Amino acid sequence: MTATCLTVTESGRWRLSGVLDFTSVTSLAAEGETLLDKARVQGVELIEIDLRDIQSANSAGLALLLEWMDMARRRDLRLRYLHLPESLNRIATFSHLRDLLPTGA
């Protein structure tokens, strides 16, 4: 199984790859919080997170995206999720949470 990885590709742009499940989201939540703190200090207002390299995701992955949104809001930052995987889109739609996720391309 491929390791899950959160990478800063440039200021205000992150890339998430691998598997979003119960085993990976706890460490990703903490890593995201650290990166949000750094972004705030750097004056970044919008963070775009590219999800095109997510291999699979379950409800824990959706919970992570929602948690990051809450963390960002508390820091007066905005998030946008790019290339939301179909698995997360289905879970969010079924859970009536799809409209909460700011998405783009």
C-alpha positions as CSV (number, residue, x, y, z in Angstrom):
1,M,0.0,0.0,0.0
2,T,1.2,3.5,-0.9
3,A,2.0,5.8,2.0
4,T,-0.4,8.7,2.4
5,C,1.4,12.0,1.9
6,L,0.6,15.7,2.3
7,T,3.0,17.9,0.3
8,V,3.2,21.7,0.0
9,T,3.7,22.3,-3.7
10,E,3.9,26.1,-3.5
11,S,2.6,28.8,-1.3
12,G,-1.1,28.2,-0.7
13,R,-1.1,24.9,-2.7
14,W,-1.0,21.4,-1.2
15,R,-1.2,18.0,-2.7
16,L,-2.6,15.0,-0.9
17,S,-1.9,11.5,-2.2
18,G,-2.4,7.9,-1.1
19,V,-5.3,6.5,1.0
20,L,-7.6,8.5,3.3
21,D,-8.9,6.1,5.9
22,F,-9.0,5.6,9.7
23,T,-5.3,4.7,9.8
24,S,-4.0,7.8,8.0
25,V,-6.3,10.7,9.0
26,T,-5.1,11.3,12.6
27,S,-1.6,12.1,11.5
28,L,-2.8,14.1,8.5
29,A,-5.1,16.2,10.7
30,A,-2.1,17.2,12.9
31,E,0.1,17.8,9.9
32,G,-2.6,20.0,8.3
33,E,-2.9,22.0,11.4
34,T,0.8,22.7,11.4
35,L,0.7,23.7,7.8
36,L,-2.3,26.0,8.3
37,D,-0.4,27.8,11.1
38,K,2.5,28.3,8.8
39,A,0.2,29.6,6.0
40,R,-1.4,32.1,8.4
41,V,2.0,33.4,9.5
42,Q,3.0,33.7,5.8
43,G,-0.1,35.7,5.0
44,V,-1.7,33.1,2.8
45,E,-5.5,33.6,2.6
46,L,-6.6,30.7,0.4
47,I,-5.2,27.2,0.4
48,E,-6.0,24.9,-2.5
49,I,-5.6,21.2,-1.8
50,D,-5.3,19.0,-4.8
51,L,-6.8,15.5,-4.2
52,R,-6.2,14.0,-7.7
53,D,-3.7,11.5,-6.3
54,I,-6.0,10.0,-3.7
55,Q,-6.2,6.3,-4.4
56,S,-9.1,5.5,-2.1
57,A,-11.0,7.3,0.7
58,N,-13.8,6.5,3.2
59,S,-15.8,8.5,5.6
60,A,-12.7,9.2,7.7
61,G,-11.3,11.0,4.7
62,L,-14.4,13.2,4.5
63,A,-14.2,13.9,8.2
64,L,-10.6,15.0,7.7
65,L,-11.6,17.5,5.0
66,L,-14.3,18.9,7.2
67,E,-11.9,19.2,10.1
68,W,-9.3,21.0,8.0
69,M,-12.1,23.5,7.0
70,D,-12.9,24.1,10.6
71,M,-9.2,24.6,11.5
72,A,-8.8,27.0,8.6
73,R,-11.9,29.0,9.6
74,R,-10.5,29.4,13.1
75,R,-7.4,31.0,11.5
76,D,-9.4,33.2,9.1
77,L,-8.1,31.1,6.1
78,R,-10.1,29.7,3.2
79,L,-9.7,26.2,1.7
80,R,-10.6,24.9,-1.7
81,Y,-10.5,21.2,-2.6
82,L,-9.5,20.4,-6.2
83,H,-10.3,17.1,-7.9
84,L,-12.5,15.7,-5.2
85,P,-12.4,11.9,-5.6
86,E,-15.7,10.2,-6.6
87,S,-15.7,8.1,-3.5
88,L,-15.6,11.3,-1.3
89,N,-18.1,13.0,-3.5
90,R,-20.5,10.0,-3.0
91,I,-20.1,9.9,0.7
92,A,-20.5,13.7,1.1
93,T,-23.6,13.7,-1.1
94,F,-25.2,10.7,0.7
95,S,-24.4,12.4,4.1
96,H,-25.9,15.8,2.8
97,L,-22.5,17.4,3.4
98,R,-21.6,18.0,-0.3
99,D,-22.6,21.6,-0.3
100,L,-20.2,22.3,2.7
101,L,-17.1,21.3,0.7
102,P,-15.6,24.2,-1.3
103,T,-14.4,22.6,-4.5
104,G,-12.9,23.6,-7.8
105,A,-11.6,21.9,-10.9
